[in-house]
């Protein structure tokens, strides 16, 4: 079990996990989003320890992507949204965007 699984495990399913201007994401919703992201990355063949970039504003998606990457045993690399696209992919296996 890794830190992403520990964070998601402790939350009550219907309790708020992420609060945004657009609404609330429950632990149940966050667990499902995180599971989906981890599954997609593993299905693409990424190996434990590979770097995965997150190109997103601060949002519920960012939280799910970050935790999904960690849950898959990969390394989350948050990227500033102002960074030029050519620089984003340097040394990063895959970039998750909104």
Buried (B, 14 or more C-beta within 10 A) or exposed (E): EEEBBEBBEEBEEEEBBBEEEEEEBBBBBBBEBBBEBBEBBBEEEBEEEBBBBBBBEEBBBBBBBBBBBBBBBBBBBBBEEEEEEEEBEEEBBBBBEE
